[in-house]
Amino acid sequence: MLRAKGTLAVTIATGALLAATAPAQAAPVPAITAAGAIVVDGTNGATLMAKDADTKRPMASTTKIMTSLVVATLPGLNLDQKVTVKQEYLDYVYVKGGSSAQLKAGATPTVRQLLYGMMLPSGDDAAYALADTFGTGTTMAARTADFIAKMNAKAQALGLTNTVYDSFDGISPTGKNLTSPRDLAKLTQHAMTNTLFQTLVKTTTYSTGGTSTVGAWSNTNLLIQPRNTGYAYPGATGIKTGWTTPAGKCLVFSVVRNGKTIIGVLLNDEERYMDSMALSDWALGPAAGSKNAVQRSNTEPIPDVLD
């Protein structure tokens, strides 16, 4: 009888624990407009929800997650190494109509500054500078091609079977710069174990140190931006926006709440912020202010930064 009581006590305790954690996902998964999506547990990678998660799609500037990871994990990386900004980087952005860190030709930002310039305003000029600096070859074309090869090698090493890069920034010359939501979540989970990467993606603004025509770079991710310029979504810790005409609006996001972390990927999603917040509340349970942020995204959306 004592054993039965003990068993009952365990059952009740377990039930209480489930009741405390289950409401976050007791409701049906919110309807979303993304063509492809996934939400995973940021610790163990378990899939919490998925929508066409294994179909290859254009990823736009979420490509820069891999670009930054390749640089951040280079052996002997010197973040204070200075890089001279070439006019070719700026011409490239102008011709392609890409997003820009508005670097100055002849300026000498550090590698650290270029990483911020790439990940916050999503500067294609900063991405070009990094690829040109850390690729191997005698010409710019050879060096950037070698850097892209490093990106593909990293993808292969991580088992990203639905991912291929032909670009260091997401502007695809062949239309074959592709990934799947599941692959992108797996990549991001790995990247978030890197302290430098974590710091980059959660930063809202960063001084350009005079290397750009603007005084500070602002993060295009409205989840982490404070009111009134963003949603100030509780627990948001990154990660990266993306937008091109073929890819549509994309967002990779992470949220930490009640000791649990989720990572989400939305590809080709016109309502990327509303969907990311609704999914986060579903997976983690709402926090103070989160419902207001979701409602705001529906009734008074912040003007989106198209990247």
C-alpha positions in Angstrom: 0.0 0.0 0.0 2.9 2.4 0.8 4.3 1.6 -2.6 1.0 2.3 -4.2 0.8 5.7 -2.5 4.3 6.4 -3.6 3.4 5.5 -7.2 0.4 7.7 -7.0 2.5 10.6 -5.6 4.9 10.3 -8.6 2.0 10.2 -11.0 0.4 13.3 -9.5 3.8 15.1 -9.5 4.4 14.2 -13.1 0.9 15.3 -14.0 1.5 18.6 -12.3 4.7 19.1 -14.3 3.0 18.3 -17.5 0.2 20.6 -16.7 2.7 23.4 -16.1 4.5 22.9 -19.4 1.8 21.5 -21.7 -0.4 24.7 -22.1 2.2 26.2 -24.4 1.4 23.6 -27.0 -2.0 22.4 -25.9 -3.6 24.6 -28.5 -3.4 23.8 -32.2 -0.4 25.2 -34.1 -1.2 28.7 -35.2 -2.0 29.1 -38.9 0.9 30.8 -40.7 1.5 32.2 -44.2 5.0 30.9 -44.6 5.6 28.5 -47.6 8.0 26.6 -45.4 8.6 26.7 -41.7 9.9 24.8 -38.6 10.2 25.4 -34.9 12.7 23.3 -33.0 13.9 23.0 -29.4 17.0 25.1 -29.3 18.8 22.7 -27.0 18.1 19.2 -28.4 16.8 20.1 -31.9 13.5 18.2 -31.4 10.9 19.3 -33.9 8.0 21.2 -32.3 6.2 22.1 -35.6 7.0 21.8 -39.3 5.4 23.0 -42.5 6.9 21.7 -45.7 10.2 21.7 -43.8 12.3 19.6 -46.2 11.6 21.5 -49.4 14.5 23.4 -50.9 13.8 27.2 -51.1 15.8 30.4 -51.7 17.0 31.8 -48.4 18.0 35.4 -49.3 20.1 37.0 -46.6 19.7 34.2 -44.1 22.7 33.0 -46.1 24.7 35.3 -43.9 24.3 33.0 -41.0 26.7 30.6 -42.7 28.9 33.4 -43.9 29.3 34.7 -40.3 29.8 31.2 -39.0 32.6 30.4 -41.4 34.4 33.6 -40.4 33.7 33.2 -36.7 35.2 29.7 -36.6 38.3 30.3 -38.7 41.4 29.1 -36.8 43.4 32.0 -35.4 40.8 34.6 -36.3 41.9 38.1 -35.4 38.8 40.2 -35.0 40.9 43.4 -34.9 42.4 42.7 -38.3 41.7 45.7 -40.6 40.3 45.3 -44.0 40.4 48.0 -46.7 37.0 48.6 -48.3 37.3 48.4 -52.1 35.1 50.4 -54.5 34.2 47.1 -56.1 32.2 46.1 -52.9 30.2 49.3 -53.1 29.6 49.0 -56.9 28.4 45.4 -56.4 25.7 46.5 -54.0 24.6 49.3 -56.3 24.4 47.1 -59.4 22.6 44.3 -57.5 20.3 46.6 -55.5 21.3 44.8 -52.4 21.2 45.8 -48.7 24.1 47.8 -47.6 26.2 48.7 -44.5 27.0 51.9 -46.5 30.8 51.3 -46.1 33.1 54.0 -47.3 35.6 53.2 -50.0 39.1 53.2 -48.6 37.9 52.8 -45.0 39.6 50.2 -42.9 37.0 48.5 -40.7 38.1 45.6 -38.5 36.8 42.1 -39.1 34.6 42.6 -36.0 33.0 45.7 -37.5 32.4 43.9 -40.8 30.6 41.1 -39.0 28.3 43.6 -37.4 27.9 45.5 -40.7 26.9 42.2 -42.3 24.6 40.9 -39.6 22.8 44.0 -38.4 21.9 46.1 -41.5 22.6 43.0 -43.6 25.3 44.7 -45.6 26.1 42.9 -48.8 29.2 45.1 -49.1 30.4 43.8 -45.7 29.7 40.2 -46.7 31.7 40.8 -49.9 34.6 42.2 -47.9 34.7 39.2 -45.6 34.5 36.7 -48.5 37.2 38.5 -50.4 39.4 38.7 -47.3 39.1 35.1 -46.1 38.9 33.3 -49.5 42.0 32.0 -51.2 43.1 33.0 -54.7 44.8 35.6 -56.8 41.7 37.4 -57.9 38.5 38.7 -56.2 36.5 36.2 -58.2 38.7 33.3 -57.1 38.8 34.4 -53.5 35.0 34.7 -53.2 34.5 31.4 -55.0 36.8 29.8 -52.5 35.0 31.3 -49.6 31.7 30.0 -51.0 33.3 26.6 -51.3 34.1 26.9 -47.5 30.4 27.6 -46.9 29.4 24.5 -48.8 32.1 22.4 -47.0 30.7 23.5 -43.7 27.1 22.7 -44.8 28.3 19.2 -45.8 30.1 18.7 -42.5 26.9 19.6 -40.6 24.8 17.2 -42.6 22.8 19.9 -44.3 21.7 17.7 -47.3 19.2 20.2 -48.7 21.5 23.2 -48.6 23.8 24.6 -51.3 25.4 28.0 -51.6 26.4 29.9 -54.7 26.5 33.2 -52.9 28.2 34.8 -49.8 25.2 37.1 -49.2 22.1 35.5 -50.6 22.0 37.3 -54.0 22.1 34.2 -56.1 23.7 34.4 -59.6 22.2 31.0 -60.6 19.0 30.7 -58.6 20.5 27.7 -56.8 21.3 29.3 -53.4 18.9 27.0 -51.5 18.1 25.5 -48.2 15.2 23.9 -46.3 13.7 25.1 -43.1 15.0 22.0 -41.3 18.5 22.5 -42.5 18.5 26.2 -41.7 17.3 25.4 -38.1 20.0 22.8 -37.7 22.6 25.3 -38.9 21.3 28.0 -36.6 21.3 25.7 -33.6 24.9 24.9 -34.3 25.8 28.6 -34.8 24.2 29.6 -31.6 26.8 27.6 -29.7 29.4 30.1 -30.9 29.7 33.0 -28.4 30.6 35.6 -31.1 27.6 34.6 -33.2 25.3 34.8 -30.2 26.5 38.4 -29.5 26.2 39.5 -33.1 22.6 38.4 -33.6 21.2 39.8 -30.4 22.8 43.3 -30.8 20.3 46.0 -31.7 22.7 48.8 -32.7 26.5 49.0 -33.2 28.7 52.0 -33.8 30.3 52.0 -37.3 33.4 53.8 -36.0 33.4 56.1 -39.0 33.8 53.3 -41.5 30.3 53.9 -42.9 28.3 56.9 -44.0 26.0 56.2 -41.0 27.0 56.6 -37.4 25.5 53.3 -36.2 24.1 50.1 -37.7 20.6 49.0 -36.7 19.5 45.4 -36.7 16.9 44.7 -39.3 15.3 42.1 -37.0 12.3 43.9 -35.5 11.7 41.2 -32.9 14.7 42.5 -30.9 14.3 46.2 -31.6 12.8 48.2 -28.8 9.5 50.0 -29.0 8.7 52.2 -31.0 11.0 51.0 -33.8 10.3 47.3 -33.2 8.2 44.7 -31.4 10.5 44.3 -28.3 9.3 40.7 -28.2 10.0 39.2 -24.8 12.9 36.8 -24.8 13.9 37.3 -28.5 17.6 36.7 -29.0 18.0 37.0 -32.8 18.6 35.9 -35.4 18.5 37.0 -39.1 16.1 38.5 -41.7 16.2 38.0 -45.4 14.4 39.2 -48.4 14.6 38.9 -52.2 11.9 38.7 -54.8 12.4 34.9 -55.4 12.7 34.1 -51.7 10.1 36.4 -50.3 10.3 37.6 -46.7 12.4 35.2 -44.5 13.1 35.1 -40.8 15.2 32.9 -38.6 14.4 33.7 -34.9 15.2 32.5 -31.4 13.4 33.0 -28.2 14.3 32.1 -24.6 11.6 31.9 -22.0 11.3 30.0 -18.7 14.6 28.3 -19.2 13.6 26.9 -22.7 15.0 28.0 -26.0 13.3 27.7 -29.4 14.7 28.3 -32.9 12.3 29.0 -35.7 12.6 29.4 -39.5 10.1 31.0 -41.8 10.7 31.0 -45.5 8.6 33.1 -47.9 6.4 34.5 -45.3 4.6 37.8 -45.8 3.6 37.9 -42.1 7.0 36.8 -40.8 6.8 38.8 -37.5 3.3 38.0 -36.6 3.9 34.4 -37.4 7.1 34.2 -35.5 5.6 35.7 -32.3 2.4 33.6 -32.6 4.5 30.4 -32.9 6.8 31.4 -30.0 3.8 32.0 -27.7 2.4 28.7 -28.8 5.7 26.8 -28.1 6.7 28.6 -24.9 3.6 30.1 -23.5 3.0 33.9 -23.5 5.0 36.3 -21.5 4.2 39.7 -20.2 3.9 41.9 -23.2 4.1 39.1 -25.8 0.3 39.1 -26.5 0.4 42.9 -27.0 3.3 42.5 -29.5 1.4 39.9 -31.5 -1.7 42.1 -31.5 0.4 45.1 -32.6 1.8 43.1 -35.5 -1.7 42.4 -36.6 -3.4 45.8 -36.1 -0.5 48.3 -36.1 2.5 46.6 -37.7 5.9 48.2 -37.6 7.1 49.1 -41.1 9.1 46.1 -42.2 12.8 46.5 -43.2 13.0 44.6 -46.5 15.9 42.3 -45.9 
